[in-house]
């Protein structure tokens, strides 16, 4: 797969026009103590809505390459490195699904410190002074390639005093333009006793809800090509990281847009905004190319590529 056209560009910017799969209404994401993230453009009275935050889209992009049925990465990406956490021989979680990737509580905070000590040894960071982010990139490529796309913060004082941090190279969000509120509601009916204690969940309980309509809905994606090149991991890993990022975007737009019960969207048009002239590979093209790209970059991966970490909680009352 040829990414030559991208070599002199710092960003790859992609936009996707979305529409509700059925009807015209959609349910926005809600934030604690805030509700829907509605706002107004400063230059006009246009009402806007943050339909899906960067944090949420990142989580959805990460999970797009996980096959729940087979409890493994999707077939085209088999062979990429990640960490699996087991407890009593049962799979507990893994670094592809954990919110903080390698910095997961279950990977670095268990009683068994073998992997923690391995990371600290390989990163070999001084207590003071500048840290080597190229070395961090090499270690992440070895154990958890996903972290090079979605960022990481190794917030452990024992590892460089918590100074190892990478921003997201792949990010996205969804905005709705010129929105209007659709107010509705309903009643939760109690078949047995309509006057039962509502505080305990009984009785008939009326509720209200707010959905939205919009003139247009757009998903925005940004891939920081300069950051990926800055890892200095070589062309094979660079090409693989770009291909995985594009594959995640295509998978998300193809099958990951049922964001909530009442927010089911579909992509009607996908446009590359920068650089001009780059044609976004299709899901099928990426599916065919990825196994070869994984193989070409495999010398940088751990052997075997899936690292097993055993998790046991620290005993209560004892210091780590």
Secondary structure as GFF3:
##gff-version 3
##sequence-region A 1 320
A	DSSP	three_ten_helix	4	6	.	.	.	ID=ss1
A	DSSP	beta_strand	11	20	.	.	.	ID=ss2
A	DSSP	beta_strand	37	40	.	.	.	ID=ss3
A	DSSP	beta_strand	47	52	.	.	.	ID=ss4
A	DSSP	alpha_helix	54	63	.	.	.	ID=ss5
A	DSSP	beta_strand	66	67	.	.	.	ID=ss6
A	DSSP	beta_strand	72	73	.	.	.	ID=ss7
A	DSSP	three_ten_helix	75	77	.	.	.	ID=ss8
A	DSSP	beta_strand	82	87	.	.	.	ID=ss9
A	DSSP	beta_strand	90	94	.	.	.	ID=ss10
A	DSSP	three_ten_helix	101	103	.	.	.	ID=ss11
A	DSSP	alpha_helix	105	108	.	.	.	ID=ss12
A	DSSP	alpha_helix	114	123	.	.	.	ID=ss13
A	DSSP	alpha_helix	133	143	.	.	.	ID=ss14
A	DSSP	alpha_helix	146	150	.	.	.	ID=ss15
A	DSSP	beta_strand	152	153	.	.	.	ID=ss16
A	DSSP	three_ten_helix	160	162	.	.	.	ID=ss17
A	DSSP	beta_strand	165	166	.	.	.	ID=ss18
A	DSSP	beta_strand	170	188	.	.	.	ID=ss19
A	DSSP	three_ten_helix	198	200	.	.	.	ID=ss20
A	DSSP	beta_strand	205	224	.	.	.	ID=ss21
A	DSSP	alpha_helix	225	230	.	.	.	ID=ss22
A	DSSP	alpha_helix	235	255	.	.	.	ID=ss23
A	DSSP	beta_strand	258	260	.	.	.	ID=ss24
A	DSSP	beta_strand	263	274	.	.	.	ID=ss25
A	DSSP	alpha_helix	283	297	.	.	.	ID=ss26
A	DSSP	three_ten_helix	298	300	.	.	.	ID=ss27
A	DSSP	beta_strand	306	310	.	.	.	ID=ss28
###
